Amino acid sequence: MKIKGTAETAHDSMGPVQHIIKRLTDIVCSLGGIITLSPLFLIITVMMKMQNNGPVIFRQTRIGYKGRPFVIFKFRTMSSLVEEEGPQLVATSDSSNSTRLERFLRDHHLDELPQLWNVLKGDMSLVGPRPERKYFIDKIMQHTDRYPIIYEMRPGLTSEATLYNGYTDTMAKMLRRLEMDIHYLEHRSLWTDFLIVVKTVINIISGKKF
């Protein structure tokens, strides 16, 4: 059964001034992160090059703010053959398609670091709904017409749904993530963004899987 609803049912709780501050924070933090973590970027790049196991950077088209497509960047963590039979909700990284280094990067979310460039460019924000591929958006839209509400936000590196819903490996989780992201839109503030970033950093440092 399709869940009915429209974009008009959601209200962005952030005002114009908070939006400006949020964007300025994204620019400062992403630029600072790129500069500060540049030695780590270099180390990962060199180690991946030494593996001679394919390109270092993975690129994929996602749908972002206002429904516009953009190219997301990650450190590549698995073989391109994983999806040769079609897109997967969550492509499983194991010894058959990933090296030990690649699995380490994925397990500790270090593969997401190149997305700091996406944040700096304005494709993404530090906090916001995770960007999805059109293929899966079309699948979600078969169950609910509320997905376009997401287009009111820049996609993010992390979100409440990322922390508490984990990888969306089923349609049920994708629909739950959608509702969590809409709830975030209706209640977000600079303070909630700060708390989400802090919780994300703590989880990564502690090695918690999410």
N, C-alpha and C positions, 0 to 999 in steps of 0.2 A: 504494500500500500504506500502511495506517495504522500509524504508529509507536506501539507500546504503552508504557505507563508510568503511574505513579500519583504523586500528590502526596507519598506516604510515602517516595519514593525521594530526596527532597531535604531537607536539614537546614540550618536557618538558623544560620550561624556567629556571628551577633551575639547576645550575651547581654542580659539585661534592663537592666543598667546602660548598656551601649552604646546600646541603643534609646532610653533616656531622654536621653542626651547627644546622640544624633542628632536627636531631635525638638527639643530646646532649641536646637541649632545651626541647624536649619531656621527656627525662629521668629526668632532673633536676626539671621541672615543675610538672610532675606526681608524683615523689617521694615527692617533697615538698608539693604537694596538699594532698597526702595520709596522711602524717605526720600532717600537719596543720589541716586537716578536720577530723582527727581520732575521736575527741570528737563527731562531728556531725554523723559520721558513727555509733558510739556506741549508740547514742541517737535514731537514726532511727531504728537500729537493735533491741534495747530493746522495743521500741514502737510497732514494727511489731510483735515481739515475743509475746507481751502481748495481741495482737489481736487474737492469736491462729487461724490464717486464712490461714495457708499454709507456705511454705518455704520463707525465707527472700530474698534470691538471685534467680533471674531468669537467666537461661542459655539457649542460643540458638546458633546454628551453623550458621555462616555467611561466605560469601566469601570475602577474603581480598587480600592483596598484592600478585601479581603474580598468582592470581586465586586460592590461597590456602585457604582451609576452616579453620576457627578458632572458638573458643567458646567465645561469647560476654557475658559480665556480666552486669546485671542491678538489682536494687531493684525491686522486683516483685510488680506490680501495678494492676493486675487483675487476675481473676480466669483462670485456665488452660482450663476450659470448653468453653471459648470464641471461640476458634478455633477448636472445636471438629468436625465441619462440613467442615473444610478446612482452609488454610491460608487466612488472610485478609490483605489488603493493610495497613489499619490503624484500629486496634481493638479499638472499642469505649469503653472508661472507664466511667461507670455510676454506680448508686446506686445498680443496679442489679448484678454487677460482681466485684465491688470494694468498699472498705471502704473509709471513708472520708479522712483518712491519705494517703491511696494509691492514691486517686485522686489528693490530694495536691502535692504529690511527682511528679506525672506525669505532672501536669499543670505547675509546676515550674522547670521541667527538673532535679529535684534532683534524680530521679530514674537512671540517667545516670552516677552518681558519681562513681560507681564501675568500670566503664570503664577506670578510671585512671590506674587500674591494667593492663588492656589491652594495654594502652599506654606504661607503664613501661616495659612490656614484649616485646614490639615491634610489637604486632599484629596491633596496631593502632597508629595514630599520633594525636596531639591536633587539627590540621586542615587538613581536607581531605574529600573526598566524604563519605557520610554515607554508611556503609556496608549493603549489601542486602542479602537476602536469595536466594539460587539457584532457588527455585520455581518461584520467581518473575523475576530473571535474565532471566530465560527461556522464560517467558512471554514477557519481553522487547525485547529479541532477535527475537521474531516473528515480531517485528516492525522495528528494526534497527540492523545492525551488528556492530555498533560502541561501544557497551558496553565493549568489551575487553580492550579498551583504559584505562578504569578505573583501570585495574589491574596494571598499571604502578605506581600507588600511594598507599601508605598505607591509609586505610580508617581513617576517623577522628571523633573526638567528635563533631566537628562543621564544618560548611562550608558556603560559600556564598549562596549555594542552600538552606541550612537549614534556613538561616536568611530571605531569600527573596522568597522562594518557599513554605515554610511551610511543614506540613505533606503531604506526597505524597499519597493522598487517591484516585487518579484516574490514569489511564495509561497516560493521557495527561500530568499530573504533573510529572510522573516518567520520561517521555521522555524529558520534559523541564529541570528537574533536571540533567539528563545525559548530556545535552548540556552545562548547567552551569558548571558542574564538569569538562568537557573537556576544557571549556574556562579557568577555574581556572588553569588546568595543563599547558596550553599554556602561561599563564601570571603570574603565581605565583612567589612570592619572599618572603623573610623573613619579609619584611615590610607589604606585603598584609596579611600574616599570623597573624602578630601582630594586624593589624586593625580588622581582622575577630574575633580574640579572644576578643579584647576590646569591639566590638559591641555586641558580644554574652553575655559578662558579664553585660553590660549595660542593655540589653534586659531582662536578668534574674532578675536583681536587681529591675528594673522598673516594673516587672510583665507583660511585653509585651508577648502576645501569638505568637509563631512562630513554 
